[in-house]
Amino acid sequence: MNTFLNYLVVAALFALVLAPVALGVVRERRIDRQLREAERGRRAAAGPPETESAARPVTATRRPHLRVWVRV
């Protein structure tokens, strides 16, 4: 019985340590999906610029090696 409880405690600690990682991965995938959908929508709605002086749209690019979002 003690061996089973020891394994149970180790599994619970393992789950507690990995829970934040799993939640972060799920959150990043959701954000990536939303950005892809927004990009597709922008491409579909994009047409020629109205004037030459139109401001350049702000885009967010992901730099995988930095794991941060940068405004360009």
C-alpha positions, 0 to 999 in steps of 0.5 A, a space after each residue: 500500500 505504501 508503494 502505491 501511495 508513493 507512486 500516487 504522490 509522485 504522479 500528483 507532483 508531476 502533474 502539478 509541475 506540468 500543469 502551468 506548462 500545458 496551460 501555456 501551450 494551450 493558450 499560445 495555440 489559441 492565440 496563434 489560431 486567432 492571429 491566423 484567422 485574423 490574417 486570413 480575414 485581412 487578406 480577404 478584405 484587403 484591396 488596393 490602398 485608397 491613397 499613397 499616403 495611407 499608413 502602413 498597418 501594424 502587424 505582429 510577428 512572432 520570433 520563435 527563438 525569442 518567444 515574444 510578439 514584436 510590433 513591426 
